[in-house]
Amino acid sequence: MNDIDVEPVEEIDESVVPSGIEGPEYVLYGGKGGVGKTTMAAATALASARDGTATLVVSTDPAHSLSDTLETDIPAEPAQIREDMPLYAAEIDPEAALGDDPLGLEGGGLGGLGDLLGEDVTDPFTNAMPGTDEAAAIRLLIRYLDDERFDRVVVDTAPTGHTLRLLELPEVMDTMVGKLLSFRERLSGMMGTITGMFGDADEEDIEEGLDDLRVLRERIERLRTILQDPAKTDFRVVMVPEELSVMESERLLERLAAFDIPVGTIVVNRVMEDLADVADVDADWYVSPNLETCEFCQRRWDVQQKALERSQDVFRGHDVRRVPLFADEVRGEQLLRIVAACLEE
């Protein structure tokens, strides 16, 4: 078995990497944990911002590897991380996010309705809901939809199971709010009695809380509409050429289809191919696996080919982008630009 010589990347020809990126306003990367969603999100956001498009990249993954990938400290609130381009970033701290008022509702909650029904019932994003990390992400994503600073939002989602709960929250919340509003209407003729029963929960407090609920429902409905609009949103599924990843991607596509979430692109990461076969990039510096004399490389390539054959149903109807396996760890702007070139070929 021959060893693979690994040489670090020192210089990349600027002319071969994309200066901008065409696509919808919202790009969400999903897939099994560890397949490279953070890398794809960072590369996409970087390419977008290089063209002058004000771009926010958000990590909803508690692992917070976005800072490592972009090699810069990223705060919990959106901040511009590059002076030479409009690139903004945020790594969501779930506990901190659940403690503020990202929906823009005055007072940080749902007004006087809390006096009537109790905090855990009136605020659907508290611990009463499953998936604290995803609840925090939804709260912040709703706010970013109306943030005039950003022309594009790129989301590095949590692993598949978490992502699906995140996508279920708008529907759950819409149902909850609808029931509360219906309950309020049925009690409209009994408000005096209700007010007397609950003391401080006077009619003005209750109306304030209901107004907050109506605002919240409208924002949730808008979020769901945007997520279901292929002209505005592209949910990109990231996978690696391994059987388990293919199976996970199949399940994810089925669930996304059930929610009418458009999937425009499938990204196959860490493919053992030469970079020149994937993107029009000067590959003099690239160290490709030796598929002729390296037994380890040959066996891994056989595994990948079998997985790719099985994944034909996953690929059908989608744009497929391949990103090769790099000898170097993908972090920092130089390699992220190469990844962007692969994504946009």
C-alpha positions as CSV (number, residue, x, y, z in Angstrom):
1,M,0.0,0.0,0.0
2,N,1.4,3.4,-1.0
3,D,1.1,6.5,1.2
4,I,-0.5,9.6,-0.1
5,D,1.7,12.6,-0.2
6,V,-0.1,15.6,1.3
7,E,1.0,19.2,0.5
8,P,-0.7,22.3,2.1
9,V,-2.5,24.7,-0.1
10,E,-0.5,27.9,-0.4
11,E,-2.0,29.9,-3.2
12,I,-5.2,29.8,-5.3
13,D,-5.8,31.5,-8.6
14,E,-8.4,34.2,-7.9
15,S,-9.7,33.9,-11.5
16,V,-11.1,30.4,-11.1
17,V,-13.3,31.0,-8.1
18,P,-16.8,32.5,-8.3
19,S,-17.1,36.2,-7.4
20,G,-20.8,35.9,-6.7
21,I,-23.6,33.3,-6.4
22,E,-27.0,33.1,-8.1
23,G,-29.8,31.7,-6.0
24,P,-32.7,32.3,-3.8
25,E,-32.9,34.6,-0.8
26,Y,-32.7,31.8,1.7
27,V,-30.4,28.8,1.4
28,L,-30.7,26.0,4.1
29,Y,-28.2,23.2,4.3
30,G,-29.5,20.0,5.9
31,G,-28.4,16.4,6.2
32,K,-26.9,13.8,8.6
33,G,-24.5,15.1,11.2
34,G,-20.9,15.4,10.1
35,V,-21.4,15.4,6.4
36,G,-20.1,19.0,5.9
37,K,-23.1,21.3,6.2
38,T,-21.1,24.0,7.9
39,T,-18.5,23.9,5.2
40,M,-21.1,24.3,2.5
41,A,-22.9,27.1,4.3
42,A,-19.7,29.0,4.9
43,A,-18.6,28.6,1.3
44,T,-21.9,29.7,-0.1
45,A,-22.1,32.8,2.2
46,L,-18.6,33.8,1.3
47,A,-19.1,33.6,-2.4
48,S,-22.4,35.5,-2.1
49,A,-20.8,38.3,-0.1
50,R,-17.8,38.6,-2.5
51,D,-20.3,39.8,-5.1
52,G,-21.5,42.6,-2.9
53,T,-24.7,40.7,-1.8
54,A,-25.3,41.4,1.9
55,T,-25.3,37.9,3.3
56,L,-25.9,36.4,6.7
57,V,-24.7,32.9,7.5
58,V,-26.4,31.4,10.6
59,S,-25.4,28.3,12.5
60,T,-28.2,26.5,14.4
61,D,-25.9,23.6,15.3
62,P,-25.0,23.6,19.0
63,A,-21.5,22.4,18.1
64,H,-20.7,25.9,16.8
65,S,-18.1,24.9,14.2
66,L,-18.8,27.9,11.9
67,S,-16.2,30.0,13.8
68,D,-13.6,27.3,13.2
69,T,-14.5,27.0,9.5
70,L,-14.3,30.8,8.9
71,E,-11.4,31.1,11.3
72,T,-12.9,34.0,13.1
73,D,-14.9,34.6,16.3
74,I,-18.6,34.7,15.5
75,P,-21.1,36.2,18.0
76,A,-24.5,35.1,19.0
77,E,-26.1,38.1,17.2
78,P,-25.5,38.9,13.5
79,A,-22.4,41.0,13.0
80,Q,-20.3,41.9,10.0
81,I,-17.2,39.7,10.2
82,R,-15.4,41.1,7.1
83,E,-14.6,44.7,6.4
84,D,-14.0,44.2,2.7
85,M,-17.4,42.5,2.0
86,P,-20.9,42.5,3.4
87,L,-20.5,39.1,5.1
88,Y,-22.4,38.7,8.4
89,A,-22.5,35.7,10.7
90,A,-24.2,34.5,13.9
91,E,-23.8,31.3,15.9
92,I,-27.0,30.9,17.9
93,D,-26.7,30.4,21.6
94,P,-30.0,28.6,22.4
95,E,-30.2,29.6,26.1
96,A,-29.4,33.2,25.3
97,A,-31.8,33.3,22.4
98,L,-34.7,32.0,24.5
99,G,-34.0,34.7,27.1
100,D,-34.5,37.7,24.8
101,D,-37.3,38.9,22.5
102,P,-36.3,38.0,19.0
103,L,-39.8,38.2,17.7
104,G,-40.0,41.9,18.5
105,L,-42.9,41.5,20.8
106,E,-43.0,44.3,23.3
107,G,-41.9,43.3,26.8
108,G,-40.2,40.1,25.6
109,G,-43.3,38.0,25.9
110,L,-46.9,37.7,25.0
111,G,-48.2,40.6,27.0
112,G,-51.0,40.2,29.6
113,L,-52.1,36.8,28.3
114,G,-49.4,35.3,30.6
115,D,-51.4,36.4,33.6
116,L,-54.4,34.4,32.3
117,L,-52.9,31.2,31.0
118,G,-49.4,31.0,32.5
119,E,-45.9,31.6,30.9
120,D,-45.3,28.0,29.7
121,V,-48.6,28.0,27.8
122,T,-48.4,31.5,26.2
123,D,-44.8,31.4,25.0
124,P,-44.5,28.4,22.7
125,F,-40.7,28.8,22.5
126,T,-40.0,28.0,26.2
127,N,-39.1,24.6,27.6
128,A,-42.7,23.4,27.1
129,M,-41.8,22.8,23.4
130,P,-39.5,20.0,22.3
131,G,-36.2,20.9,20.8
132,T,-34.9,23.9,22.6
133,D,-32.1,24.5,20.1
134,E,-34.6,24.5,17.2
135,A,-37.1,26.7,19.0
136,A,-34.3,29.3,19.4
137,A,-33.4,29.0,15.8
138,I,-37.0,29.5,14.6
139,R,-37.3,32.6,16.8
140,L,-34.2,34.2,15.3
141,L,-34.9,33.1,11.8
142,I,-38.3,34.7,11.9
143,R,-36.6,38.0,13.0
144,Y,-34.0,37.7,10.2
145,L,-36.7,37.5,7.6
146,D,-37.5,41.2,8.2
147,D,-33.9,42.4,8.7
148,E,-33.2,44.9,6.0
149,R,-29.4,44.5,6.4
150,F,-29.4,41.1,4.6
151,D,-30.2,40.3,1.0
152,R,-29.5,36.6,1.5
153,V,-29.6,34.3,4.5
154,V,-27.7,31.0,4.5
155,V,-28.5,28.6,7.3
156,D,-26.2,25.8,8.5
157,T,-28.9,23.6,10.1
158,A,-28.5,21.2,12.9
159,P,-28.4,17.4,12.1
160,T,-31.3,15.8,10.3
161,G,-33.5,14.9,13.3
162,H,-33.2,18.4,14.8
163,T,-33.8,20.0,11.4
164,L,-37.1,18.1,11.0
165,R,-38.3,19.3,14.4
166,L,-37.4,22.9,13.5
167,L,-39.5,22.6,10.3
168,E,-42.4,21.2,12.3
169,L,-42.5,24.1,14.7
170,P,-44.3,26.6,12.4
171,E,-47.2,24.2,11.9
172,V,-47.3,23.3,15.6
173,M,-47.3,27.0,16.5
174,D,-49.9,27.9,13.9
175,T,-52.3,25.3,15.4
176,M,-51.6,26.4,18.9
177,V,-52.2,30.1,18.2
178,G,-55.3,29.3,16.2
179,K,-56.8,27.4,19.1
180,L,-56.0,30.1,21.6
181,L,-57.6,32.7,19.4
182,S,-60.7,30.6,18.9
183,F,-60.8,30.0,22.7
184,R,-60.7,33.8,23.2
185,E,-63.5,34.4,20.8
186,R,-65.8,31.9,22.5
187,L,-65.2,33.6,25.8
188,S,-65.7,37.1,24.5
189,G,-69.1,37.4,26.0
190,M,-67.8,36.2,29.4
191,M,-64.8,38.5,29.7
192,G,-66.1,40.2,32.8
193,T,-66.4,36.9,34.6
194,I,-63.0,35.7,33.4
195,T,-61.4,39.0,34.5
196,G,-62.9,38.7,38.0
197,M,-61.6,35.1,38.3
198,F,-58.0,35.9,37.4
199,G,-57.6,39.3,39.2
200,D,-54.8,41.2,37.4
201,A,-55.7,39.7,34.0
202,D,-58.0,42.6,33.0
203,E,-59.4,42.9,29.5
204,E,-56.7,45.3,28.4
205,D,-54.0,42.8,29.4
206,I,-55.8,39.9,27.6
207,E,-56.2,42.0,24.4
208,E,-52.5,42.9,24.5
209,G,-51.6,39.2,24.7
210,L,-54.0,38.3,21.9
211,D,-52.5,41.0,19.7
212,D,-49.1,39.5,20.3
213,L,-50.4,36.1,19.4
214,R,-51.8,37.4,16.2
215,V,-48.5,39.0,15.2
216,L,-46.7,35.7,16.1
217,R,-49.1,33.7,13.9
218,E,-48.7,36.0,11.0
219,R,-44.9,35.7,11.2
220,I,-45.0,32.0,11.5
221,E,-47.3,31.8,8.4
222,R,-45.0,34.0,6.5
223,L,-42.0,31.9,7.5
224,R,-43.7,28.7,6.3
225,T,-44.8,30.4,3.0
226,I,-41.2,31.4,2.4
227,L,-39.8,28.0,3.2
228,Q,-42.3,26.4,0.7
229,D,-41.5,28.9,-2.1
230,P,-38.7,27.5,-4.4
231,A,-38.2,31.0,-5.8
232,K,-37.2,32.2,-2.3
233,T,-35.8,29.1,-0.6
234,D,-33.5,26.3,-1.6
235,F,-33.1,23.5,1.0
236,R,-29.9,21.8,0.0
237,V,-29.3,18.3,1.2
238,V,-25.7,17.4,2.0
239,M,-24.6,13.8,2.0
240,V,-21.4,11.8,1.7
241,P,-21.0,8.8,-0.6
242,E,-21.8,6.2,2.0
243,E,-24.8,3.9,2.3
244,L,-26.0,5.2,5.7
245,S,-25.8,8.8,4.5
246,V,-27.8,7.9,1.4
247,M,-30.5,6.3,3.5
248,E,-30.6,9.3,5.8
249,S,-30.9,11.6,2.7
250,E,-33.8,9.5,1.3
251,R,-35.7,9.9,4.6
252,L,-35.0,13.6,4.7
253,L,-36.2,14.2,1.2
254,E,-39.4,12.3,2.0
255,R,-40.1,14.3,5.1
256,L,-39.3,17.6,3.4
257,A,-41.7,16.7,0.5
258,A,-44.4,16.1,3.1
259,F,-43.9,19.7,4.3
260,D,-43.7,21.0,0.7
261,I,-40.2,22.2,1.4
262,P,-38.3,22.6,-2.0
263,V,-35.0,20.7,-2.4
264,G,-33.2,22.1,-5.4
265,T,-29.7,20.8,-4.8
266,I,-28.1,17.6,-3.6
267,V,-24.4,18.1,-2.5
268,V,-22.2,15.0,-2.4
269,N,-19.3,15.8,-0.3
270,R,-15.8,14.1,0.1
271,V,-16.0,12.3,-3.2
272,M,-12.7,10.6,-4.1
273,E,-12.3,12.3,-7.5
274,D,-9.8,14.7,-8.9
275,L,-10.7,18.3,-8.4
276,A,-10.4,19.0,-12.1
277,D,-13.2,16.5,-12.8
278,V,-15.5,18.4,-10.4
279,A,-14.8,22.1,-11.1
280,D,-12.9,24.2,-13.6
281,V,-10.1,25.0,-11.1
282,D,-6.3,24.9,-11.5
283,A,-5.6,21.6,-9.8
284,D,-1.8,21.7,-9.7
285,W,-1.8,22.0,-5.9
286,Y,-4.5,19.4,-5.4
287,V,-3.5,16.0,-4.0
288,S,-5.9,13.4,-5.3
289,P,-6.3,9.8,-4.0
290,N,-4.2,7.3,-5.9
291,L,-6.8,4.9,-7.2
292,E,-4.3,2.8,-9.2
293,T,-1.8,1.6,-6.6
294,C,-3.2,2.6,-3.2
295,E,-5.3,-0.4,-1.9
296,F,-6.9,1.7,0.8
297,C,-8.0,4.3,-1.8
298,Q,-9.3,1.6,-4.1
299,R,-11.5,0.0,-1.4
300,R,-12.9,3.4,-0.2
301,W,-13.7,4.3,-3.8
302,D,-15.5,1.0,-4.3
303,V,-17.6,1.8,-1.2
304,Q,-18.4,5.3,-2.6
305,Q,-19.3,4.0,-6.1
306,K,-21.8,1.5,-4.5
307,A,-23.3,4.3,-2.5
308,L,-23.5,6.6,-5.5
309,E,-25.2,3.9,-7.5
310,R,-27.8,3.4,-4.8
311,S,-28.4,7.2,-4.6
312,Q,-29.7,7.6,-8.2
313,D,-33.3,7.9,-6.8
314,V,-32.1,10.6,-4.4
315,F,-30.5,12.5,-7.3
316,R,-33.4,12.3,-9.6
317,G,-35.0,15.7,-10.2
318,H,-32.3,17.6,-8.4
319,D,-29.2,19.5,-9.3
320,V,-26.3,17.4,-8.1
321,R,-23.0,19.0,-7.0
322,R,-19.9,17.1,-6.1
323,V,-17.2,18.3,-3.7
324,P,-14.0,16.2,-3.7
325,L,-12.2,14.9,-0.7
326,F,-9.5,17.3,0.2
327,A,-6.2,16.3,1.8
328,D,-6.3,19.5,3.8
329,E,-9.0,20.3,6.4
330,V,-11.4,22.7,4.8
331,R,-11.2,25.8,6.8
332,G,-10.2,29.4,5.9
333,E,-11.1,31.5,2.9
334,Q,-8.9,29.9,0.3
335,L,-10.3,26.4,0.4
336,L,-13.9,27.7,1.0
337,R,-13.6,29.5,-2.3
338,I,-12.7,26.2,-4.0
339,V,-15.7,24.5,-2.4
340,A,-17.9,27.4,-3.7
341,A,-16.6,26.8,-7.2
342,C,-17.6,23.1,-6.9
343,L,-21.1,24.1,-5.6
344,E,-21.7,26.6,-8.5
345,E,-20.3,24.6,-11.4
